[in-house]
C-alpha cells in the first residue's frame, strides 16, 4: 500500500499528467482507507479550480 507521502505525490502528479493504471489503482485503494489524503485531494482540486478561475478574469 502507498504511504501518505507517496499518495500526496500522486495526487499532485495527477494534476499535471495522466497516471499509469498501476498508479491510479494504488492511489484509489489508498484513498478508500485514508481520510486525510481524501481531504488533501479535495483541497488540491479546490485550489486548482480557484487558480483557473483567477486566470479567466
CHARMM internal coordinates of N, CA and C (Angstrom, degrees):
IC EDIT
DIST 1 N 1 CA 1.4499
DIST 1 CA 1 C 1.5289
ANGL 1 N 1 CA 1 C 109.14
DIST 1 C 2 N 1.3152
ANGL 1 CA 1 C 2 N 115.53
DIHE 1 N 1 CA 1 C 2 N 147.95
DIST 2 N 2 CA 1.4551
ANGL 1 C 2 N 2 CA 121.40
DIHE 1 CA 1 C 2 N 2 CA 178.09
DIST 2 CA 2 C 1.5219
ANGL 2 N 2 CA 2 C 110.65
DIHE 1 C 2 N 2 CA 2 C -68.47
DIST 2 C 3 N 1.3156
ANGL 2 CA 2 C 3 N 115.70
DIHE 2 N 2 CA 2 C 3 N 148.74
DIST 3 N 3 CA 1.4623
ANGL 2 C 3 N 3 CA 120.10
DIHE 2 CA 2 C 3 N 3 CA 168.96
DIST 3 CA 3 C 1.5270
ANGL 3 N 3 CA 3 C 107.24
DIHE 2 C 3 N 3 CA 3 C -81.04
DIST 3 C 4 N 1.3122
ANGL 3 CA 3 C 4 N 116.44
DIHE 3 N 3 CA 3 C 4 N 167.14
DIST 4 N 4 CA 1.4661
ANGL 3 C 4 N 4 CA 120.13
DIHE 3 CA 3 C 4 N 4 CA 177.43
DIST 4 CA 4 C 1.5261
ANGL 4 N 4 CA 4 C 110.31
DIHE 3 C 4 N 4 CA 4 C -63.88
DIST 4 C 5 N 1.3080
ANGL 4 CA 4 C 5 N 117.07
DIHE 4 N 4 CA 4 C 5 N -34.87
DIST 5 N 5 CA 1.4648
ANGL 4 C 5 N 5 CA 120.62
DIHE 4 CA 4 C 5 N 5 CA 178.30
DIST 5 CA 5 C 1.5321
ANGL 5 N 5 CA 5 C 110.24
DIHE 4 C 5 N 5 CA 5 C -62.93
DIST 5 C 6 N 1.3300
ANGL 5 CA 5 C 6 N 116.67
DIHE 5 N 5 CA 5 C 6 N -45.46
DIST 6 N 6 CA 1.4645
ANGL 5 C 6 N 6 CA 120.49
DIHE 5 CA 5 C 6 N 6 CA 178.93
DIST 6 CA 6 C 1.5325
ANGL 6 N 6 CA 6 C 110.64
DIHE 5 C 6 N 6 CA 6 C -65.83
DIST 6 C 7 N 1.3232
ANGL 6 CA 6 C 7 N 116.55
DIHE 6 N 6 CA 6 C 7 N -40.23
DIST 7 N 7 CA 1.4650
ANGL 6 C 7 N 7 CA 120.56
DIHE 6 CA 6 C 7 N 7 CA 179.85
DIST 7 CA 7 C 1.5261
ANGL 7 N 7 CA 7 C 110.76
DIHE 6 C 7 N 7 CA 7 C -64.31
DIST 7 C 8 N 1.3267
ANGL 7 CA 7 C 8 N 117.57
DIHE 7 N 7 CA 7 C 8 N -42.71
DIST 8 N 8 CA 1.4653
ANGL 7 C 8 N 8 CA 119.15
DIHE 7 CA 7 C 8 N 8 CA -179.89
DIST 8 CA 8 C 1.5207
ANGL 8 N 8 CA 8 C 110.93
DIHE 7 C 8 N 8 CA 8 C -65.70
DIST 8 C 9 N 1.3244
ANGL 8 CA 8 C 9 N 117.24
DIHE 8 N 8 CA 8 C 9 N -34.18
DIST 9 N 9 CA 1.4656
ANGL 8 C 9 N 9 CA 120.24
DIHE 8 CA 8 C 9 N 9 CA 175.99
DIST 9 CA 9 C 1.5206
ANGL 9 N 9 CA 9 C 110.25
DIHE 8 C 9 N 9 CA 9 C -64.64
DIST 9 C 10 N 1.3215
ANGL 9 CA 9 C 10 N 117.54
DIHE 9 N 9 CA 9 C 10 N -43.19
DIST 10 N 10 CA 1.4629
ANGL 9 C 10 N 10 CA 120.77
DIHE 9 CA 9 C 10 N 10 CA 178.73
DIST 10 CA 10 C 1.5246
ANGL 10 N 10 CA 10 C 111.61
DIHE 9 C 10 N 10 CA 10 C -66.71
DIST 10 C 11 N 1.3216
ANGL 10 CA 10 C 11 N 117.26
DIHE 10 N 10 CA 10 C 11 N -37.20
DIST 11 N 11 CA 1.4646
ANGL 10 C 11 N 11 CA 120.43
DIHE 10 CA 10 C 11 N 11 CA 177.17
DIST 11 CA 11 C 1.5232
ANGL 11 N 11 CA 11 C 109.09
DIHE 10 C 11 N 11 CA 11 C -60.70
DIST 11 C 12 N 1.3199
ANGL 11 CA 11 C 12 N 116.33
DIHE 11 N 11 CA 11 C 12 N -44.99
DIST 12 N 12 CA 1.4655
ANGL 11 C 12 N 12 CA 120.46
DIHE 11 CA 11 C 12 N 12 CA 178.44
DIST 12 CA 12 C 1.5239
ANGL 12 N 12 CA 12 C 111.09
DIHE 11 C 12 N 12 CA 12 C -66.29
DIST 12 C 13 N 1.3273
ANGL 12 CA 12 C 13 N 116.96
DIHE 12 N 12 CA 12 C 13 N -43.98
DIST 13 N 13 CA 1.4695
ANGL 12 C 13 N 13 CA 120.97
DIHE 12 CA 12 C 13 N 13 CA 179.54
DIST 13 CA 13 C 1.5254
ANGL 13 N 13 CA 13 C 111.28
DIHE 12 C 13 N 13 CA 13 C -60.02
DIST 13 C 14 N 1.3255
ANGL 13 CA 13 C 14 N 116.52
DIHE 13 N 13 CA 13 C 14 N -37.87
DIST 14 N 14 CA 1.4644
ANGL 13 C 14 N 14 CA 120.90
DIHE 13 CA 13 C 14 N 14 CA -177.23
DIST 14 CA 14 C 1.5267
ANGL 14 N 14 CA 14 C 111.91
DIHE 13 C 14 N 14 CA 14 C -63.74
DIST 14 C 15 N 1.3225
ANGL 14 CA 14 C 15 N 116.94
DIHE 14 N 14 CA 14 C 15 N -19.92
DIST 15 N 15 CA 1.4581
ANGL 14 C 15 N 15 CA 120.28
DIHE 14 CA 14 C 15 N 15 CA 177.04
DIST 15 CA 15 C 1.5306
ANGL 15 N 15 CA 15 C 111.15
DIHE 14 C 15 N 15 CA 15 C -72.31
DIST 15 C 16 N 1.3309
ANGL 15 CA 15 C 16 N 116.57
DIHE 15 N 15 CA 15 C 16 N -23.73
DIST 16 N 16 CA 1.4675
ANGL 15 C 16 N 16 CA 121.87
DIHE 15 CA 15 C 16 N 16 CA -174.24
DIST 16 CA 16 C 1.5189
ANGL 16 N 16 CA 16 C 115.20
DIHE 15 C 16 N 16 CA 16 C -112.57
DIST 16 C 17 N 1.3224
ANGL 16 CA 16 C 17 N 116.81
DIHE 16 N 16 CA 16 C 17 N -18.59
DIST 17 N 17 CA 1.4651
ANGL 16 C 17 N 17 CA 119.55
DIHE 16 CA 16 C 17 N 17 CA -177.11
DIST 17 CA 17 C 1.5230
ANGL 17 N 17 CA 17 C 109.63
DIHE 16 C 17 N 17 CA 17 C -151.48
DIST 17 C 18 N 1.3165
ANGL 17 CA 17 C 18 N 114.80
DIHE 17 N 17 CA 17 C 18 N 162.60
DIST 18 N 18 CA 1.4564
ANGL 17 C 18 N 18 CA 120.45
DIHE 17 CA 17 C 18 N 18 CA 176.01
DIST 18 CA 18 C 1.5243
ANGL 18 N 18 CA 18 C 108.23
DIHE 17 C 18 N 18 CA 18 C -79.61
DIST 18 C 19 N 1.3154
ANGL 18 CA 18 C 19 N 116.27
DIHE 18 N 18 CA 18 C 19 N 127.20
DIST 19 N 19 CA 1.4539
ANGL 18 C 19 N 19 CA 120.58
DIHE 18 CA 18 C 19 N 19 CA 178.39
DIST 19 CA 19 C 1.5245
ANGL 19 N 19 CA 19 C 110.06
DIHE 18 C 19 N 19 CA 19 C -75.40
DIST 19 C 20 N 1.3178
ANGL 19 CA 19 C 20 N 115.46
DIHE 19 N 19 CA 19 C 20 N 151.04
DIST 20 N 20 CA 1.4644
ANGL 19 C 20 N 20 CA 119.89
DIHE 19 CA 19 C 20 N 20 CA 175.55
DIST 20 CA 20 C 1.5251
ANGL 20 N 20 CA 20 C 108.70
DIHE 19 C 20 N 20 CA 20 C -67.17
DIST 20 C 21 N 1.2988
ANGL 20 CA 20 C 21 N 116.47
DIHE 20 N 20 CA 20 C 21 N 163.20
DIST 21 N 21 CA 1.4749
ANGL 20 C 21 N 21 CA 121.09
DIHE 20 CA 20 C 21 N 21 CA 179.46
DIST 21 CA 21 C 1.5327
ANGL 21 N 21 CA 21 C 109.88
DIHE 20 C 21 N 21 CA 21 C -57.95
DIST 21 C 22 N 1.3157
ANGL 21 CA 21 C 22 N 116.68
DIHE 21 N 21 CA 21 C 22 N -42.72
DIST 22 N 22 CA 1.4705
ANGL 21 C 22 N 22 CA 120.93
DIHE 21 CA 21 C 22 N 22 CA 179.66
DIST 22 CA 22 C 1.5336
ANGL 22 N 22 CA 22 C 110.81
DIHE 21 C 22 N 22 CA 22 C -63.30
DIST 22 C 23 N 1.3229
ANGL 22 CA 22 C 23 N 117.04
DIHE 22 N 22 CA 22 C 23 N -43.64
DIST 23 N 23 CA 1.4656
ANGL 22 C 23 N 23 CA 120.96
DIHE 22 CA 22 C 23 N 23 CA 178.23
DIST 23 CA 23 C 1.5226
ANGL 23 N 23 CA 23 C 110.89
DIHE 22 C 23 N 23 CA 23 C -62.79
DIST 23 C 24 N 1.3230
ANGL 23 CA 23 C 24 N 116.57
DIHE 23 N 23 CA 23 C 24 N -42.77
DIST 24 N 24 CA 1.4651
ANGL 23 C 24 N 24 CA 121.03
DIHE 23 CA 23 C 24 N 24 CA 179.79
DIST 24 CA 24 C 1.5244
ANGL 24 N 24 CA 24 C 110.88
DIHE 23 C 24 N 24 CA 24 C -60.76
DIST 24 C 25 N 1.3247
ANGL 24 CA 24 C 25 N 116.25
DIHE 24 N 24 CA 24 C 25 N -46.71
DIST 25 N 25 CA 1.4680
ANGL 24 C 25 N 25 CA 120.02
DIHE 24 CA 24 C 25 N 25 CA -178.30
DIST 25 CA 25 C 1.5181
ANGL 25 N 25 CA 25 C 111.57
DIHE 24 C 25 N 25 CA 25 C -67.19
DIST 25 C 26 N 1.3174
ANGL 25 CA 25 C 26 N 116.77
DIHE 25 N 25 CA 25 C 26 N -41.69
DIST 26 N 26 CA 1.4589
ANGL 25 C 26 N 26 CA 120.43
DIHE 25 CA 25 C 26 N 26 CA 178.76
DIST 26 CA 26 C 1.5215
ANGL 26 N 26 CA 26 C 110.92
DIHE 25 C 26 N 26 CA 26 C -62.67
DIST 26 C 27 N 1.3210
ANGL 26 CA 26 C 27 N 116.24
DIHE 26 N 26 CA 26 C 27 N -43.60
DIST 27 N 27 CA 1.4567
ANGL 26 C 27 N 27 CA 120.48
DIHE 26 CA 26 C 27 N 27 CA 179.79
DIST 27 CA 27 C 1.5263
ANGL 27 N 27 CA 27 C 110.35
DIHE 26 C 27 N 27 CA 27 C -66.66
DIST 27 C 28 N 1.3023
ANGL 27 CA 27 C 28 N 117.32
DIHE 27 N 27 CA 27 C 28 N -44.37
DIST 28 N 28 CA 1.4670
ANGL 27 C 28 N 28 CA 120.81
DIHE 27 CA 27 C 28 N 28 CA 179.99
DIST 28 CA 28 C 1.5200
ANGL 28 N 28 CA 28 C 111.16
DIHE 27 C 28 N 28 CA 28 C -58.41
DIST 28 C 29 N 1.3403
ANGL 28 CA 28 C 29 N 116.70
DIHE 28 N 28 CA 28 C 29 N -43.90
DIST 29 N 29 CA 1.4567
ANGL 28 C 29 N 29 CA 120.85
DIHE 28 CA 28 C 29 N 29 CA 179.10
DIST 29 CA 29 C 1.5331
ANGL 29 N 29 CA 29 C 110.15
DIHE 28 C 29 N 29 CA 29 C -63.21
DIST 29 C 30 N 1.3193
ANGL 29 CA 29 C 30 N 117.01
DIHE 29 N 29 CA 29 C 30 N -44.82
DIST 30 N 30 CA 1.4599
ANGL 29 C 30 N 30 CA 120.71
DIHE 29 CA 29 C 30 N 30 CA 179.50
DIST 30 CA 30 C 1.5304
ANGL 30 N 30 CA 30 C 110.46
DIHE 29 C 30 N 30 CA 30 C -60.36
DIST 30 C 31 N 1.3295
ANGL 30 CA 30 C 31 N 116.54
DIHE 30 N 30 CA 30 C 31 N -43.40
DIST 31 N 31 CA 1.4665
ANGL 30 C 31 N 31 CA 120.50
DIHE 30 CA 30 C 31 N 31 CA -177.88
DIST 31 CA 31 C 1.5305
ANGL 31 N 31 CA 31 C 112.29
DIHE 30 C 31 N 31 CA 31 C -66.00
DIST 31 C 32 N 1.3183
ANGL 31 CA 31 C 32 N 117.10
DIHE 31 N 31 CA 31 C 32 N -28.83
DIST 32 N 32 CA 1.4619
ANGL 31 C 32 N 32 CA 120.08
DIHE 31 CA 31 C 32 N 32 CA 175.94
DIST 32 CA 32 C 1.5228
ANGL 32 N 32 CA 32 C 111.24
DIHE 31 C 32 N 32 CA 32 C -62.21
DIST 32 C 33 N 1.3306
ANGL 32 CA 32 C 33 N 115.67
DIHE 32 N 32 CA 32 C 33 N -31.11
DIST 33 N 33 CA 1.4554
ANGL 32 C 33 N 33 CA 120.59
DIHE 32 CA 32 C 33 N 33 CA -173.95
DIST 33 CA 33 C 1.5254
ANGL 33 N 33 CA 33 C 114.67
DIHE 32 C 33 N 33 CA 33 C -102.51
DIST 33 C 34 N 1.3168
ANGL 33 CA 33 C 34 N 117.63
DIHE 33 N 33 CA 33 C 34 N -13.84
DIST 34 N 34 CA 1.4620
ANGL 33 C 34 N 34 CA 120.11
DIHE 33 CA 33 C 34 N 34 CA -170.72
DIST 34 CA 34 C 1.5338
ANGL 34 N 34 CA 34 C 111.88
DIHE 33 C 34 N 34 CA 34 C -122.24
DIST 34 C 35 N 1.2977
ANGL 34 CA 34 C 35 N 115.48
DIHE 34 N 34 CA 34 C 35 N 105.53
DIST 35 N 35 CA 1.4653
ANGL 34 C 35 N 35 CA 121.71
DIHE 34 CA 34 C 35 N 35 CA -179.98
DIST 35 CA 35 C 1.5252
ANGL 35 N 35 CA 35 C 111.43
DIHE 34 C 35 N 35 CA 35 C -65.88
DIST 35 C 36 N 1.3266
ANGL 35 CA 35 C 36 N 117.47
DIHE 35 N 35 CA 35 C 36 N -37.20
DIST 36 N 36 CA 1.4657
ANGL 35 C 36 N 36 CA 120.38
DIHE 35 CA 35 C 36 N 36 CA -179.04
DIST 36 CA 36 C 1.5284
ANGL 36 N 36 CA 36 C 111.24
DIHE 35 C 36 N 36 CA 36 C -63.18
DIST 36 C 37 N 1.3001
ANGL 36 CA 36 C 37 N 117.92
DIHE 36 N 36 CA 36 C 37 N -41.42
DIST 37 N 37 CA 1.4658
ANGL 36 C 37 N 37 CA 120.53
DIHE 36 CA 36 C 37 N 37 CA 179.36
DIST 37 CA 37 C 1.5240
ANGL 37 N 37 CA 37 C 111.48
DIHE 36 C 37 N 37 CA 37 C -71.84
DIST 37 C 38 N 1.3180
ANGL 37 CA 37 C 38 N 117.40
DIHE 37 N 37 CA 37 C 38 N -33.12
DIST 38 N 38 CA 1.4685
ANGL 37 C 38 N 38 CA 119.65
DIHE 37 CA 37 C 38 N 38 CA 173.95
DIST 38 CA 38 C 1.5279
ANGL 38 N 38 CA 38 C 109.56
DIHE 37 C 38 N 38 CA 38 C -62.67
DIST 38 C 39 N 1.3180
ANGL 38 CA 38 C 39 N 116.22
DIHE 38 N 38 CA 38 C 39 N -41.11
DIST 39 N 39 CA 1.4620
ANGL 38 C 39 N 39 CA 120.71
DIHE 38 CA 38 C 39 N 39 CA 178.15
DIST 39 CA 39 C 1.5304
ANGL 39 N 39 CA 39 C 110.39
DIHE 38 C 39 N 39 CA 39 C -65.02
DIST 39 C 40 N 1.3323
ANGL 39 CA 39 C 40 N 117.24
DIHE 39 N 39 CA 39 C 40 N -42.24
DIST 40 N 40 CA 1.4662
ANGL 39 C 40 N 40 CA 121.29
DIHE 39 CA 39 C 40 N 40 CA 178.03
DIST 40 CA 40 C 1.5255
ANGL 40 N 40 CA 40 C 110.36
DIHE 39 C 40 N 40 CA 40 C -61.18
DIST 40 C 41 N 1.3243
ANGL 40 CA 40 C 41 N 117.32
DIHE 40 N 40 CA 40 C 41 N -43.06
DIST 41 N 41 CA 1.4651
ANGL 40 C 41 N 41 CA 120.57
DIHE 40 CA 40 C 41 N 41 CA 179.22
DIST 41 CA 41 C 1.5263
ANGL 41 N 41 CA 41 C 110.86
DIHE 40 C 41 N 41 CA 41 C -61.11
DIST 41 C 42 N 1.3299
ANGL 41 CA 41 C 42 N 116.57
DIHE 41 N 41 CA 41 C 42 N -41.46
DIST 42 N 42 CA 1.4654
ANGL 41 C 42 N 42 CA 120.37
DIHE 41 CA 41 C 42 N 42 CA 178.24
DIST 42 CA 42 C 1.5211
ANGL 42 N 42 CA 42 C 111.04
DIHE 41 C 42 N 42 CA 42 C -65.16
DIST 42 C 43 N 1.3176
ANGL 42 CA 42 C 43 N 117.49
DIHE 42 N 42 CA 42 C 43 N -40.85
DIST 43 N 43 CA 1.4614
ANGL 42 C 43 N 43 CA 121.15
DIHE 42 CA 42 C 43 N 43 CA 177.66
DIST 43 CA 43 C 1.5268
ANGL 43 N 43 CA 43 C 110.96
DIHE 42 C 43 N 43 CA 43 C -61.79
DIST 43 C 44 N 1.3155
ANGL 43 CA 43 C 44 N 116.63
DIHE 43 N 43 CA 43 C 44 N -42.67
DIST 44 N 44 CA 1.4639
ANGL 43 C 44 N 44 CA 120.88
DIHE 43 CA 43 C 44 N 44 CA 179.56
DIST 44 CA 44 C 1.5284
ANGL 44 N 44 CA 44 C 110.59
DIHE 43 C 44 N 44 CA 44 C -63.85
DIST 44 C 45 N 1.3181
ANGL 44 CA 44 C 45 N 117.28
DIHE 44 N 44 CA 44 C 45 N -41.33
DIST 45 N 45 CA 1.4662
ANGL 44 C 45 N 45 CA 120.96
DIHE 44 CA 44 C 45 N 45 CA 179.28
DIST 45 CA 45 C 1.5274
ANGL 45 N 45 CA 45 C 110.58
DIHE 44 C 45 N 45 CA 45 C -64.68
DIST 45 C 46 N 1.3197
ANGL 45 CA 45 C 46 N 116.78
DIHE 45 N 45 CA 45 C 46 N -40.57
DIST 46 N 46 CA 1.4597
ANGL 45 C 46 N 46 CA 121.00
DIHE 45 CA 45 C 46 N 46 CA 178.88
DIST 46 CA 46 C 1.5250
ANGL 46 N 46 CA 46 C 110.78
DIHE 45 C 46 N 46 CA 46 C -65.76
DIST 46 C 47 N 1.3200
ANGL 46 CA 46 C 47 N 116.23
DIHE 46 N 46 CA 46 C 47 N -43.72
DIST 47 N 47 CA 1.4542
ANGL 46 C 47 N 47 CA 121.10
DIHE 46 CA 46 C 47 N 47 CA 178.36
DIST 47 CA 47 C 1.5241
ANGL 47 N 47 CA 47 C 111.16
DIHE 46 C 47 N 47 CA 47 C -61.22
DIST 47 C 48 N 1.3144
ANGL 47 CA 47 C 48 N 116.51
DIHE 47 N 47 CA 47 C 48 N -45.46
DIST 48 N 48 CA 1.4621
ANGL 47 C 48 N 48 CA 120.61
DIHE 47 CA 47 C 48 N 48 CA -179.84
DIST 48 CA 48 C 1.5344
ANGL 48 N 48 CA 48 C 110.99
DIHE 47 C 48 N 48 CA 48 C -63.06
DIST 48 C 49 N 1.3251
ANGL 48 CA 48 C 49 N 116.47
DIHE 48 N 48 CA 48 C 49 N -41.39
DIST 49 N 49 CA 1.4690
ANGL 48 C 49 N 49 CA 120.15
DIHE 48 CA 48 C 49 N 49 CA 178.63
DIST 49 CA 49 C 1.5254
ANGL 49 N 49 CA 49 C 110.49
DIHE 48 C 49 N 49 CA 49 C -63.40
DIST 49 C 50 N 1.3213
ANGL 49 CA 49 C 50 N 117.09
DIHE 49 N 49 CA 49 C 50 N -39.83
DIST 50 N 50 CA 1.4565
ANGL 49 C 50 N 50 CA 120.68
DIHE 49 CA 49 C 50 N 50 CA 178.10
DIST 50 CA 50 C 1.5127
ANGL 50 N 50 CA 50 C 112.30
DIHE 49 C 50 N 50 CA 50 C -64.89
DIST 50 C 51 N 1.3172
ANGL 50 CA 50 C 51 N 116.50
DIHE 50 N 50 CA 50 C 51 N -39.25
DIST 51 N 51 CA 1.4647
ANGL 50 C 51 N 51 CA 120.44
DIHE 50 CA 50 C 51 N 51 CA 178.15
DIST 51 CA 51 C 1.5234
ANGL 51 N 51 CA 51 C 110.31
DIHE 50 C 51 N 51 CA 51 C -65.58
DIST 51 C 52 N 1.3155
ANGL 51 CA 51 C 52 N 116.66
DIHE 51 N 51 CA 51 C 52 N -43.85
DIST 52 N 52 CA 1.4745
ANGL 51 C 52 N 52 CA 120.52
DIHE 51 CA 51 C 52 N 52 CA 178.36
DIST 52 CA 52 C 1.5144
ANGL 52 N 52 CA 52 C 111.08
DIHE 51 C 52 N 52 CA 52 C -60.87
DIST 52 C 53 N 1.3227
ANGL 52 CA 52 C 53 N 116.31
DIHE 52 N 52 CA 52 C 53 N -42.60
DIST 53 N 53 CA 1.4606
ANGL 52 C 53 N 53 CA 120.50
DIHE 52 CA 52 C 53 N 53 CA -179.40
DIST 53 CA 53 C 1.5216
ANGL 53 N 53 CA 53 C 110.13
DIHE 52 C 53 N 53 CA 53 C -64.69
DIST 53 C 54 N 1.3198
ANGL 53 CA 53 C 54 N 117.35
DIHE 53 N 53 CA 53 C 54 N -40.60
DIST 54 N 54 CA 1.4563
ANGL 53 C 54 N 54 CA 121.59
DIHE 53 CA 53 C 54 N 54 CA 179.09
DIST 54 CA 54 C 1.5192
ANGL 54 N 54 CA 54 C 112.46
DIHE 53 C 54 N 54 CA 54 C -64.09
DIST 54 C 55 N 1.3118
ANGL 54 CA 54 C 55 N 117.03
DIHE 54 N 54 CA 54 C 55 N -34.20
DIST 55 N 55 CA 1.4723
ANGL 54 C 55 N 55 CA 121.09
DIHE 54 CA 54 C 55 N 55 CA 178.81
DIST 55 CA 55 C 1.5114
ANGL 55 N 55 CA 55 C 112.02
DIHE 54 C 55 N 55 CA 55 C -70.91
DIST 55 C 56 N 1.3167
ANGL 55 CA 55 C 56 N 117.54
DIHE 55 N 55 CA 55 C 56 N -28.11
DIST 56 N 56 CA 1.4655
ANGL 55 C 56 N 56 CA 121.28
DIHE 55 CA 55 C 56 N 56 CA -177.41
DIST 56 CA 56 C 1.5184
ANGL 56 N 56 CA 56 C 111.78
DIHE 55 C 56 N 56 CA 56 C -78.32
DIST 56 C 57 N 1.2956
ANGL 56 CA 56 C 57 N 117.99
DIHE 56 N 56 CA 56 C 57 N -14.00
DIST 57 N 57 CA 1.4719
ANGL 56 C 57 N 57 CA 120.96
DIHE 56 CA 56 C 57 N 57 CA -178.31
DIST 57 CA 57 C 1.4857
ANGL 57 N 57 CA 57 C 110.89
DIHE 56 C 57 N 57 CA 57 C -82.49
END
COOR INIT
IC SEED 1 N 1 CA 1 C
IC BUILD
